[in-house]
Amino acid sequence: MIKIIAAVGKNLELGKNGGLIWHLPNDLKFFKSQTVGCMVAMGRNTYNSLPKKLPGRKHLVITDVDDFNKSVDDVDIFYNMEDMLKEIKKHSENEDVFIIGGASIYRQFVPFADELILTEVDAEAPDADVYFPVFDKAQYVREVVASNEDNGIKYEHVRYVRK
Ligand SMILES: NC(=O)c1ccc[n+]([C@@H]2O[C@H](COP(=O)([O-])OP(=O)(O)OC[C@H]3O[C@@H](n4cnc5c(N)ncnc54)[C@H](OP(=O)(O)O)[C@@H]3O)[C@@H](O)[C@H]2O)c1
């Protein structure tokens, strides 16, 4: 299956200044529990924002930059959406492949995702500069998987499964 995973604010806020908005250690643990052992696909900005490669996960990175990081272990580079999608579809027949952002990648992949796993944060961030795309909730069954909290910030792990 192709699964999108993201943490969003009340207005679908995703990030600011190239990084995340809220520091949510328990959500990072949840992200790890969902994605470990799987392929994770991302845009170049999100790849660059990682403090280090995510252990135990094969990275697929999309960029327009010709000579970007060609020789890093566990990182495959794609230069257009068609090639990346082909690779993702090949693997997603037998395993879960996660789309992990950022905004431009979520926009392009929502139509192809079987499931959206959203951490819905009960907070707003007026200074956000990237947003998750508005999607048609009527096309999905919504299930709250768990409630969580970090430093007084409440959030829910929600699964949207395409009908
Ligand atoms: N809240 C969350 O769950 C979450 C998750 C992930 C990221 N984020 C946040 O989202 C922000 C990053 O998002 P973003 O939208 O700025 O960047 P992004 O989606 O991570 O990466 C965008 C880059 O990907 C490449 N790209 C995208 N589509 C392409 C295509 N069709 N063909 C070739 N290259 C393509 C381009 O790279 P080049 O410029 O190299 O050509 C583009 O500049 C950060 O603030 C990050 O912290 C939040």
The ligand as an ORCA input file, in Angstrom:
! r2SCAN-3c Opt
* xyz 0 1
  N       4.644     17.967      9.475
  C       5.142     16.963      8.790
  O       4.726     15.804      8.958
  C       6.217     17.209      7.780
  C       6.731     16.142      7.042
  C       7.723     16.408      6.073
  C       8.155     17.707      5.892
  N       7.613     18.722      6.625
  C       8.049     20.098      6.422
  O       7.738     20.461      5.070
  C       8.713     21.430      4.645
  C       9.335     20.935      3.351
  O       8.333     20.864      2.355
  P       8.559     21.497      0.893
  O       7.278     21.417      0.143
  O       9.222     22.826      1.067
  O       9.681     20.555      0.286
  P       9.725     19.002     -0.143
  O       8.394     18.587     -0.670
  O      10.324     18.214      0.957
  O      10.819     19.055     -1.312
  C      10.589     19.874     -2.447
  C      11.670     19.602     -3.451
  O      11.510     18.283     -3.973
  C      11.866     18.283     -5.342
  N      10.685     17.947     -6.129
  C       9.387     17.976     -5.773
  N       8.599     17.549     -6.782
  C       9.434     17.250     -7.802
  C       9.228     16.748     -9.106
  N       7.998     16.457     -9.568
  N      10.313     16.561     -9.914
  C      11.571     16.813     -9.458
  N      11.833     17.289     -8.213
  C      10.766     17.495     -7.400
  C      12.391     19.670     -5.652
  O      13.760     19.589     -5.304
  P      14.930     20.482     -5.961
  O      14.720     21.857     -5.419
  O      16.180     19.818     -5.552
  O      14.694     20.393     -7.459
  C      11.640     20.517     -4.656
  O      12.276     21.737     -4.396
  C       9.699     21.576      5.796
  O       9.307     22.670      6.606
  C       9.542     20.278      6.552
  O       9.923     20.383      7.915
  C       6.652     18.495      7.562
*
